[in-house]
Amino acid sequence: HHHQAMKHQHVIEREQQSLMQTYKRLPIAIDRAEGCRIIDVDGNVYLDFLGGIAVNALGHSHPRVVEAVTHQARRYMHVSNFFYQDVQVELAEKLKSISGFDRVFFSNSGAEAIEAAMKLARRRGSRTGAYDIVGFTGGFHGRTYAPLSIMDKPLYKEGMGPFLPNTMVLPYNDVDALESRVDEHTCAVVLEFVQGEGGIAEASKEFVDAIMAARERYGFLLIADEVQTGVGRTGDFFAFQHYGIRPDIVAVAKSMGGGLPLGGILTTNDVAALLERGMHGTTYGGNAVACAAGSVVVQEVMDGLLEHVRSIGAYLHSALMHLAATYPQRIREIRGRGCMQGVVLNEEAAPLVAALLDRRVIANATAGNVIRIVPPYVITRDDVDTFVAALDEVLRG
């Protein structure tokens, strides 16, 4: 079939001629993907424990997603937000009933969701002169200027400044730093309860309690960045639920769209009312085809997949803990839960990830020394066994 004609090397060479060279791509030219497997143009089959970077919650080419997308594409693909659209309403209602929030605004991506949340916070703060927005070290919120302004990774910011004024990055999990820097001028704190790019680092209970106490005292908004953790990835629908607290705004994307670009924020009536007609908007946000896919994902997660994420997550965790006990010199700790776990090494993760790829297993290195494991929620025990056996082989080597 026609993809075969254009074998690997040919695709790679053409990519190098035509696309901006901003990605360090894996040396795989993809033909198709099914479930938890990716098949390249030469017919090699890979086990996918990256899941489109924490996007493909239901795996690749899920029949219900494909059906919903095809059905909606035949109805219409885009009409703009000048119209009432049942697919948007349906997804928004599902998100409301699961989350207990009142209002949804749809975007195309996580970065845009964070942008909307930060604009809302600034709009609210403008009434009292509170303009400061706080992020934390190791955080990742997107590539546009507002998210970058509350992030600390130099690679993403070098020579691209100046960034937004009245923003700061405080040390993650540092209660003292938080209490000394947050005050009545703070309009928002943006927090990942589990940092994805930051190496699956989890917010401590003390840190979250301190943020909530400061919020009580100063009245800023807590923005939960659930772009990577949301829609069931950790075994709760949102990671913040694990802490028994409630943020003011929740940003979601990644898993929600089932592979299509879809993001959004959830918030209360009070906060939502701050944006009057025309104050914020988007051409593509809440695209009908993406929302159709999103409805299927949210439904599946609630119809039993969440329990599976918990059980398969526990199975994966215990297998990884066993590996950590077997290779104590090489593995420092195992972090995370559900379908979001990290193997923290005493060495660089990239060579191990490359060795896994040689064994047709896809994972990714993040924060230097962490192997990030964010597979589709539909992985089986056999898939976990295959992954762990490959990692065992690589560590033994």
C-alpha positions as CSV (number, residue, x, y, z in Angstrom):
1,H,0.0,0.0,0.0
2,H,1.1,3.5,-0.7
3,H,2.8,4.2,2.6
4,Q,5.2,1.3,2.1
5,A,6.5,3.0,-1.1
6,M,7.9,5.8,1.0
7,K,10.0,3.9,3.5
8,H,11.5,5.2,6.6
9,Q,14.6,6.9,5.4
10,H,12.7,8.7,2.7
11,V,10.2,10.2,5.2
12,I,13.0,11.2,7.6
13,E,15.0,12.9,4.9
14,R,12.0,14.8,3.6
15,E,11.1,15.9,7.1
16,Q,14.6,17.3,7.6
17,Q,14.2,19.3,4.4
18,S,10.8,20.8,5.1
19,L,9.9,21.1,8.8
20,M,11.5,23.4,11.3
21,Q,14.0,21.3,13.3
22,T,12.5,21.9,16.7
23,Y,11.8,18.2,17.7
24,K,14.1,15.4,18.7
25,R,12.1,12.8,17.0
26,L,12.3,9.0,17.6
27,P,13.7,7.3,14.4
28,I,10.3,5.8,13.6
29,A,8.1,6.7,10.6
30,I,4.6,5.6,11.5
31,D,2.3,3.8,9.3
32,R,-0.6,3.2,11.7
33,A,-1.4,2.7,15.4
34,E,-3.9,0.4,17.1
35,G,-4.7,0.1,20.9
36,C,-1.4,0.3,22.7
37,R,0.7,-0.5,19.6
38,I,2.4,1.6,17.0
39,I,3.3,0.1,13.6
40,D,6.0,1.7,11.5
41,V,6.2,1.8,7.7
42,D,8.5,-1.3,7.8
43,G,6.0,-3.3,9.7
44,N,7.8,-3.2,13.1
45,V,5.4,-3.2,16.1
46,Y,6.1,-1.1,19.2
47,L,4.5,-1.2,22.6
48,D,3.5,2.4,23.3
49,F,3.9,3.5,26.9
50,L,4.1,7.2,25.9
51,G,0.5,7.4,24.6
52,G,1.0,10.5,22.5
53,I,2.6,12.2,25.6
54,A,-0.3,11.4,27.9
55,V,-2.9,12.0,25.3
56,N,-4.3,8.7,24.1
57,A,-6.3,7.6,27.1
58,L,-8.3,5.1,25.1
59,G,-5.3,4.0,23.0
60,H,-4.9,4.5,19.3
61,S,-7.8,4.3,16.9
62,H,-10.4,3.4,19.5
63,P,-13.5,2.2,17.6
64,R,-15.9,4.4,19.6
65,V,-13.7,7.5,19.1
66,V,-13.3,6.8,15.4
67,E,-17.1,6.3,15.1
68,A,-17.9,9.5,16.9
69,V,-15.4,11.5,14.9
70,T,-16.6,10.1,11.6
71,H,-20.2,10.7,12.5
72,Q,-19.6,14.3,13.5
73,A,-17.3,15.0,10.5
74,R,-20.2,14.0,8.2
75,R,-22.6,16.4,10.1
76,Y,-20.1,19.3,10.0
77,M,-16.6,19.9,11.1
78,H,-16.5,23.6,12.0
79,V,-19.0,26.3,12.2
80,S,-17.4,28.7,14.8
81,N,-18.6,29.7,18.2
82,F,-21.2,32.0,16.6
83,F,-23.5,29.0,16.8
84,Y,-25.1,26.8,19.4
85,Q,-23.6,23.3,19.1
86,D,-25.0,20.2,20.8
87,V,-21.7,18.4,20.9
88,Q,-20.1,21.2,22.9
89,V,-23.1,21.3,25.3
90,E,-23.0,17.5,25.8
91,L,-19.3,17.4,26.7
92,A,-19.6,20.4,29.0
93,E,-22.5,18.8,30.8
94,K,-20.5,15.6,31.4
95,L,-17.6,17.6,32.7
96,K,-19.9,19.6,35.0
97,S,-21.6,16.6,36.5
98,I,-18.3,14.8,37.1
99,S,-16.4,17.8,38.5
100,G,-19.1,19.7,40.3
101,F,-18.0,22.9,38.6
102,D,-20.5,25.3,37.0
103,R,-19.0,26.5,33.8
104,V,-16.7,25.3,31.0
105,F,-14.7,27.2,28.4
106,F,-13.2,25.2,25.6
107,S,-9.8,25.8,24.0
108,N,-7.6,23.9,21.6
109,S,-4.7,23.1,23.9
110,G,-3.4,23.1,27.4
111,A,-1.4,26.3,26.9
112,E,-4.6,28.1,25.8
113,A,-6.4,26.7,28.8
114,I,-3.8,28.1,31.1
115,E,-3.9,31.5,29.2
116,A,-7.6,31.7,29.8
117,A,-7.2,30.9,33.5
118,M,-4.5,33.5,33.9
119,K,-6.5,36.1,32.1
120,L,-9.5,35.4,34.4
121,A,-7.3,35.7,37.4
122,R,-5.8,39.0,36.3
123,R,-9.3,40.3,35.4
124,R,-10.5,39.4,38.9
125,G,-7.4,40.9,40.6
126,S,-7.7,44.2,38.7
127,R,-10.5,45.1,41.0
128,T,-8.2,45.2,44.0
129,G,-4.8,45.7,42.4
130,A,-3.7,42.1,42.8
131,Y,-1.7,41.2,39.7
132,D,0.9,38.7,40.8
133,I,0.7,35.1,39.4
134,V,2.9,32.4,41.0
135,G,4.2,29.2,39.4
136,F,6.7,26.7,40.7
137,T,10.0,25.2,39.8
138,G,9.8,22.1,37.6
139,G,6.4,23.2,36.4
140,F,5.3,23.0,32.8
141,H,2.3,24.9,31.6
142,G,2.7,25.5,27.9
143,R,4.8,27.3,25.3
144,T,3.0,30.6,25.0
145,Y,4.0,33.7,27.0
146,A,1.7,33.5,30.0
147,P,2.6,29.9,30.8
148,L,6.3,30.5,30.1
149,S,6.3,33.4,32.5
150,I,5.6,31.1,35.4
151,M,8.1,28.4,34.4
152,D,11.8,28.1,35.2
153,K,13.3,25.8,32.5
154,P,16.0,28.0,30.7
155,L,15.8,26.0,27.5
156,Y,12.2,27.0,26.9
157,K,12.9,30.7,27.6
158,E,16.4,31.5,26.4
159,G,16.5,34.7,24.4
160,M,12.7,34.9,24.2
161,G,12.1,37.4,26.9
162,P,10.9,39.7,28.3
163,F,8.1,37.7,29.8
164,L,4.9,38.9,31.6
165,P,5.4,41.3,34.4
166,N,4.1,40.4,37.9
167,T,4.9,36.8,37.6
168,M,7.2,34.6,39.8
169,V,8.4,31.1,40.1
170,L,8.8,29.7,43.6
171,P,10.4,26.4,44.7
172,Y,8.0,23.5,44.5
173,N,7.0,22.0,47.8
174,D,8.7,24.8,49.8
175,V,6.2,26.1,52.4
176,D,8.5,28.8,53.7
177,A,9.2,30.3,50.3
178,L,5.4,30.2,49.5
179,E,4.5,32.0,52.8
180,S,7.2,34.6,52.4
181,R,6.3,35.6,48.8
182,V,2.5,35.3,48.5
183,D,0.4,38.2,49.7
184,E,-2.6,40.5,49.0
185,H,-1.0,41.3,45.6
186,T,-1.2,37.7,44.5
187,C,-4.1,37.1,42.1
188,A,-3.4,33.4,41.3
189,V,-1.3,30.4,42.1
190,V,-0.9,27.9,39.3
191,L,-0.1,24.3,40.5
192,E,0.4,20.9,39.0
193,F,-0.5,18.5,41.8
194,V,1.7,16.0,40.0
195,Q,4.4,17.5,37.7
196,G,4.6,15.8,34.3
197,E,7.7,17.3,32.7
198,G,9.0,17.9,36.2
199,G,9.6,14.2,36.5
200,I,6.3,12.9,38.1
201,A,7.1,15.0,41.3
202,E,4.0,15.1,43.6
203,A,2.9,18.1,45.7
204,S,3.3,17.3,49.4
205,K,0.2,17.4,51.6
206,E,1.8,20.2,53.7
207,F,2.5,22.3,50.6
208,V,-1.1,22.0,49.3
209,D,-2.4,22.8,52.8
210,A,-0.2,25.9,53.0
211,I,-1.4,27.0,49.6
212,M,-5.1,26.6,50.7
213,A,-4.4,28.5,54.0
214,A,-2.7,31.4,52.0
215,R,-5.7,31.4,49.6
216,E,-8.1,31.7,52.6
217,R,-6.0,34.6,53.9
218,Y,-5.4,36.6,50.7
219,G,-8.2,35.5,48.4
220,F,-6.3,34.6,45.3
221,L,-7.5,32.0,42.9
222,L,-5.9,28.5,42.9
223,I,-5.5,27.3,39.3
224,A,-5.0,23.6,39.0
225,D,-3.1,22.6,35.9
226,E,-4.6,19.2,35.3
227,V,-3.6,19.2,31.6
228,Q,-1.5,16.0,32.0
229,T,-3.1,14.6,35.2
230,G,-6.8,15.2,34.4
231,V,-9.5,13.0,33.0
232,G,-8.5,10.0,35.0
233,R,-4.8,9.6,34.5
234,T,-3.8,9.2,38.1
235,G,-6.8,7.0,39.0
236,D,-8.9,10.0,40.2
237,F,-10.7,12.0,37.6
238,F,-8.5,14.9,38.7
239,A,-5.3,14.7,40.7
240,F,-6.5,17.4,43.1
241,Q,-9.2,15.1,44.4
242,H,-6.4,13.0,45.9
243,Y,-5.8,15.9,48.3
244,G,-9.4,16.5,49.2
245,I,-9.4,20.1,48.2
246,R,-11.1,22.2,45.5
247,P,-9.3,24.7,43.2
248,D,-11.1,27.7,41.7
249,I,-10.2,27.0,38.1
250,V,-9.1,23.7,36.5
251,A,-7.2,23.5,33.2
252,V,-7.6,20.3,31.1
253,A,-6.5,19.1,27.7
254,K,-4.3,16.2,26.6
255,S,-6.4,13.0,27.4
256,M,-9.7,14.8,27.0
257,G,-9.7,15.1,23.2
258,G,-8.9,11.4,22.6
259,G,-6.2,12.4,20.2
260,L,-7.7,15.6,18.8
261,P,-6.7,19.1,19.9
262,L,-9.1,20.0,22.8
263,G,-8.5,21.9,26.0
264,G,-10.6,23.8,28.4
265,I,-11.1,25.3,31.9
266,L,-13.7,24.5,34.4
267,T,-14.7,27.0,37.0
268,T,-17.5,28.4,39.3
269,N,-20.3,30.8,38.2
270,D,-18.7,33.6,40.2
271,V,-15.3,33.4,38.4
272,A,-16.9,32.7,35.0
273,A,-19.0,35.9,35.3
274,L,-15.9,38.0,35.3
275,L,-15.6,37.6,31.5
276,E,-18.3,39.5,29.7
277,R,-19.3,38.8,26.1
278,G,-16.4,39.3,23.7
279,M,-13.7,39.5,26.3
280,H,-12.2,36.2,25.5
281,G,-12.7,33.8,22.7
282,T,-11.2,31.4,20.1
283,T,-12.0,30.4,16.5
284,Y,-11.4,26.7,16.8
285,G,-11.9,26.2,20.6
286,G,-14.5,23.6,21.3
287,N,-14.3,22.3,17.7
288,A,-17.2,20.0,17.1
289,V,-15.2,16.9,16.0
290,A,-12.9,17.3,19.0
291,C,-15.8,17.6,21.3
292,A,-17.4,14.5,19.8
293,A,-14.2,12.6,20.6
294,G,-14.1,14.1,24.0
295,S,-17.5,13.0,25.0
296,V,-16.6,9.4,24.2
297,V,-13.4,9.6,26.3
298,V,-15.1,11.1,29.3
299,Q,-17.9,8.6,29.1
300,E,-15.5,5.6,28.9
301,V,-13.4,6.9,31.8
302,M,-16.5,7.1,33.9
303,D,-18.0,3.8,32.7
304,G,-15.4,1.7,34.5
305,L,-12.0,2.7,33.0
306,L,-11.2,4.7,36.1
307,E,-11.2,1.6,38.2
308,H,-9.0,-0.1,35.6
309,V,-6.5,2.8,35.8
310,R,-6.3,2.2,39.6
311,S,-5.9,-1.5,39.4
312,I,-3.4,-1.6,36.5
313,G,-1.6,1.4,38.1
314,A,-1.2,-0.6,41.3
315,Y,0.0,-3.6,39.3
316,L,2.5,-1.5,37.4
317,H,3.7,0.2,40.6
318,S,4.4,-3.1,42.4
319,A,6.3,-4.4,39.3
320,L,8.4,-1.2,39.2
321,M,9.0,-1.4,43.0
322,H,10.3,-4.9,42.5
323,L,12.7,-3.6,39.8
324,A,13.8,-0.9,42.2
325,A,14.6,-3.5,44.8
326,T,16.5,-5.5,42.2
327,Y,18.6,-2.6,41.0
328,P,19.1,-0.3,44.1
329,Q,22.2,1.3,42.7
330,R,20.5,2.4,39.5
331,I,16.9,3.2,40.6
332,R,16.4,5.9,43.3
333,E,12.6,5.8,43.6
334,I,9.3,5.0,41.9
335,R,6.9,7.9,41.8
336,G,3.3,8.5,40.8
337,R,0.1,6.4,40.5
338,G,-2.3,5.1,37.9
339,C,-1.2,5.6,34.4
340,M,1.3,8.3,35.3
341,Q,4.5,6.9,36.9
342,G,8.1,7.7,36.9
343,V,11.3,5.6,37.4
344,V,13.8,8.0,39.0
345,L,17.3,6.9,38.2
346,N,20.7,7.7,39.6
347,E,21.8,8.3,36.0
348,E,20.6,9.9,32.8
349,A,17.4,8.4,31.5
350,A,17.9,9.0,27.8
351,P,20.3,6.0,27.1
352,L,17.8,3.6,28.8
353,V,14.9,5.0,26.8
354,A,17.0,4.4,23.6
355,A,17.7,0.9,24.7
356,L,14.0,0.3,25.3
357,L,13.3,1.5,21.8
358,D,15.7,-1.1,20.5
359,R,13.4,-3.6,22.2
360,R,10.4,-2.0,20.5
361,V,9.1,-0.4,23.7
362,I,8.4,3.4,23.7
363,A,8.7,5.5,26.8
364,N,10.3,8.9,27.4
365,A,13.0,10.6,29.4
366,T,12.0,13.7,31.3
367,A,13.7,16.0,34.0
368,G,17.0,14.4,33.0
369,N,16.9,11.2,35.1
370,V,13.3,10.1,35.0
371,I,11.7,7.5,32.7
372,R,8.2,8.8,32.3
373,I,5.4,6.2,31.9
374,V,2.1,7.6,30.6
375,P,0.5,4.8,28.7
376,P,-3.1,4.6,27.4
377,Y,-5.5,3.7,30.2
378,V,-6.4,0.5,28.3
379,I,-3.1,-1.3,28.9
380,T,-3.3,-4.9,30.2
381,R,-1.3,-6.9,32.7
382,D,0.5,-8.5,29.7
383,D,1.5,-5.1,28.4
384,V,2.9,-4.1,31.8
385,D,4.8,-7.4,32.0
386,T,6.2,-6.8,28.5
387,F,7.3,-3.3,29.5
388,V,8.8,-4.3,32.8
389,A,10.6,-7.3,31.2
390,A,12.2,-4.9,28.7
391,L,13.2,-2.4,31.3
392,D,14.6,-5.3,33.4
393,E,16.7,-6.4,30.4
394,V,18.0,-2.9,29.8
395,L,18.9,-2.4,33.5
396,R,20.6,-5.8,33.7
397,G,22.7,-5.0,30.5
